[in-house]
Amino acid sequence: MELVDDKGPHTQVCAVMDGIGKVSNRRALIPEPNEGEVRVKVKWVGICGSDVEVFRGAREPEFISYPTRLGHEVAGVIDKVGKNMCGEHLRSMSAASRSQLKCFLKICHSSKAP
């Protein structure tokens, strides 16, 4: 996450945890996918127990550094594909979670899909 001050066309608003119990809305650059990656436009984010622990300061320091983003249970749509991906059909695929997406990409990348 690369935080920026300007509201340029390649930025997005995100909730940033600045410290224990401190959350602010900030702007960050929208990353470009590298080779073998996809970019997911996030539509929904779930907050789980580990996020609550981070917010309350109950997580061990070696697991967290600030600033950070909460919410690692995401759903969205692939909006950009990096080089050497399976094909254009990925653009319309919904991603249930990052781990499921990684599993799909490993399977897809190892197949001879268009």
DARAFEN-V64959 format. One record per backbone hydrogen bond with DSSP energy under -1.0 kcal/mol. NH is the residue of the N-H (numbers start at 1). CO is the residue of the C=O. If there is no record, write none. Layout:
NH,CO + NH,CO
This chain:
4,27 + 11,8 + 12,28 + 14,26 + 16,24 + 17,68 + 18,22 + 19,22 + 21,55 + 22,19 + 24,16 + 26,14 + 28,12 + 29,2 + 30,10 + 36,83 + 37,34 + 39,80 + 41,77 + 43,75 + 44,75 + 46,73 + 52,48 + 53,49 + 54,50 + 55,51 + 56,52 + 58,53 + 63,60 + 64,61 + 68,17 + 73,46 + 75,44 + 76,95 + 77,41 + 78,93 + 79,39 + 80,39 + 82,37 + 90,87 + 91,88 + 93,90 + 95,76 + 101,97 + 102,98 + 103,99 + 104,100 + 105,101 + 106,102 + 107,103 + 108,104 + 109,105 + 110,106
